[in-house]
Amino acid sequence: MIKYIRCIIILTLILLSLALPTQAEIKFNHDSLTISEIKDRVHFKVFTPQNIPEDWTLEIKTYPFDGEDFISKIRLHYMDSNDTYMIIGIEERRAATIRIEKLKPSAEKYDINGTVGYFQPWANSGEKVGKGKIITGGILSWRQDGTLIKIDSSVLTKEEMLEIARTMK
């Protein structure tokens, strides 16, 4: 039953991710802080993708959860238009104390905005699930202007993730 539900979720997210990217003002869901509110409460530069599908919504998670003024890490959750499934997650934190390394020897190197990034596919990447849909995505990580950025998706392809990463400003 869980595999069936997972297949439906993945299929839905794949179909949603096929929308053409546009320059749009992102809609925020829930009661999350906005990007401008967060920029004043972090000690690192905050980056956001510039071209995302118009119907995605954004929820921002901040860490720690205890309500302090200082935020040490953020996660941008780009959700489908129904605010049901996460299409892509983007984690950001100060990179000064974080050592970026390959996740595994099989991690692939890519140029992302002038720096070296590493892509590691999911362990079950390429496997068929449900009605023949193939697991895609993985984790893409790099440093950009003192910020460690990690993008993860189980729906988007490596190429789609790289395209989003290269628009981070």
C-alpha positions as CSV (number, residue, x, y, z in Angstrom):
1,M,0.0,0.0,0.0
2,I,2.8,2.4,0.9
3,K,4.5,1.7,-2.5
4,Y,1.2,2.5,-4.2
5,I,0.8,5.8,-2.4
6,R,4.5,6.7,-3.0
7,C,4.0,6.0,-6.8
8,I,1.0,8.3,-6.9
9,I,2.9,11.0,-5.1
10,I,5.9,10.7,-7.4
11,L,3.7,10.6,-10.5
12,T,1.8,13.7,-9.4
13,L,5.0,15.6,-8.6
14,I,6.6,14.6,-12.0
15,L,3.5,15.9,-13.8
16,L,3.6,19.1,-11.8
17,S,7.3,19.6,-12.4
18,L,6.8,19.6,-16.2
19,A,5.2,23.1,-16.1
20,L,7.3,25.7,-17.9
21,P,9.5,27.8,-15.7
22,T,8.6,31.4,-15.5
23,Q,9.8,34.5,-13.6
24,A,7.0,34.8,-11.1
25,E,6.4,36.1,-7.6
26,I,6.2,33.0,-5.4
27,K,3.2,32.5,-3.2
28,F,4.0,31.8,0.5
29,N,1.9,29.2,2.2
30,H,1.2,28.7,5.9
31,D,2.6,31.3,8.3
32,S,6.2,31.1,7.3
33,L,8.5,34.1,7.3
34,T,9.3,35.8,4.0
35,I,12.7,35.9,2.4
36,S,13.1,39.6,3.3
37,E,12.2,38.9,7.0
38,I,14.8,36.1,7.1
39,K,17.6,38.1,5.5
40,D,17.7,40.3,8.6
41,R,17.9,37.3,11.0
42,V,20.7,35.2,9.5
43,H,24.5,35.4,9.4
44,F,24.8,34.2,5.8
45,K,23.7,35.3,2.4
46,V,20.3,33.9,1.4
47,F,19.8,32.7,-2.1
48,T,16.6,31.9,-4.0
49,P,16.0,30.4,-7.4
50,Q,15.0,32.9,-10.1
51,N,13.0,30.8,-12.5
52,I,10.5,28.4,-10.9
53,P,7.0,27.3,-12.1
54,E,4.4,29.9,-11.4
55,D,2.1,27.5,-9.5
56,W,4.6,26.3,-6.9
57,T,4.2,27.7,-3.4
58,L,6.9,28.3,-0.8
59,E,7.1,27.4,2.8
60,I,10.2,28.4,4.7
61,K,11.4,26.4,7.7
62,T,13.8,28.1,10.1
63,Y,16.1,26.5,12.7
64,P,16.3,26.6,15.6
65,F,12.6,26.3,16.3
66,D,12.7,28.0,19.7
67,G,11.8,31.5,18.5
68,E,15.2,33.1,19.0
69,D,16.0,36.1,16.8
70,F,19.1,34.3,15.4
71,I,18.4,31.7,12.6
72,S,21.2,29.3,12.0
73,K,19.7,27.4,9.0
74,I,16.8,27.7,6.7
75,R,15.0,25.3,4.4
76,L,12.9,26.5,1.4
77,H,10.2,24.0,0.6
78,Y,8.8,24.5,-2.9
79,M,5.4,22.7,-2.9
80,D,2.9,21.8,-5.6
81,S,0.1,24.1,-6.3
82,N,-2.2,22.3,-3.9
83,D,0.4,22.6,-1.1
84,T,0.4,18.8,-0.7
85,Y,3.8,17.6,-2.0
86,M,7.3,19.0,-1.8
87,I,8.8,19.2,-5.2
88,I,12.2,20.5,-4.1
89,G,13.9,21.4,-0.8
90,I,16.7,24.0,-0.5
91,E,18.7,24.1,2.7
92,E,21.0,27.0,3.4
93,R,23.4,27.8,6.3
94,R,26.6,29.6,6.9
95,A,29.4,27.6,5.2
96,A,32.4,28.9,7.3
97,T,32.3,26.0,9.7
98,I,30.8,23.4,7.4
99,R,33.2,21.3,5.4
100,I,31.7,20.3,2.0
101,E,32.7,16.9,0.8
102,K,31.6,14.4,-1.7
103,L,28.7,12.4,-0.2
104,K,30.1,9.2,-1.8
105,P,32.9,8.4,-4.2
106,S,30.3,8.2,-6.9
107,A,29.3,11.9,-6.5
108,E,29.5,13.8,-9.7
109,K,31.2,17.2,-9.9
110,Y,29.4,20.2,-11.6
111,D,30.1,23.9,-12.0
112,I,27.4,25.8,-10.2
113,N,27.8,29.6,-10.5
114,G,31.6,29.4,-10.6
115,T,32.1,26.9,-7.8
116,V,32.3,23.1,-7.6
117,G,29.1,21.4,-6.6
118,Y,28.5,17.7,-6.0
119,F,25.5,15.7,-7.1
120,Q,24.7,12.4,-5.4
121,P,21.7,10.4,-6.8
122,W,19.3,8.6,-4.4
123,A,20.3,5.0,-3.7
124,N,17.2,3.8,-5.6
125,S,17.6,6.2,-8.4
126,G,16.6,4.7,-11.7
127,E,14.4,2.1,-10.2
128,K,10.8,1.7,-11.4
129,V,8.0,2.3,-9.0
130,G,4.3,1.8,-9.4
131,K,3.2,2.2,-13.0
132,G,6.7,2.3,-14.4
133,K,7.7,5.7,-13.1
134,I,11.4,6.0,-12.5
135,I,12.9,7.4,-9.3
136,T,15.0,10.5,-10.2
137,G,16.8,13.3,-8.3
138,G,19.1,13.2,-5.4
139,I,21.2,15.8,-3.4
140,L,23.1,18.6,-5.0
141,S,25.4,20.6,-2.7
142,W,27.9,23.6,-3.1
143,R,29.2,26.7,-1.5
144,Q,28.2,30.1,-2.8
145,D,29.5,33.4,-1.3
146,G,29.9,31.9,2.2
147,T,26.6,29.9,2.1
148,L,26.4,26.2,2.0
149,I,23.4,25.2,-0.2
150,K,21.9,21.8,-0.5
151,I,19.1,21.0,-2.9
152,D,17.2,17.7,-2.7
153,S,14.4,16.3,-4.8
154,S,13.0,12.9,-5.4
155,V,10.9,14.2,-8.3
156,L,13.1,16.4,-10.4
157,T,15.9,15.1,-12.6
158,K,19.5,15.9,-12.0
159,E,19.4,18.3,-15.0
160,E,16.3,20.1,-13.6
161,M,18.0,20.4,-10.2
162,L,21.2,21.8,-11.8
163,E,19.1,24.3,-13.8
164,I,17.5,25.6,-10.6
165,A,20.8,25.7,-8.8
166,R,22.4,27.8,-11.5
167,T,19.7,30.5,-11.1
168,M,20.3,30.9,-7.4
169,K,20.8,34.6,-6.7
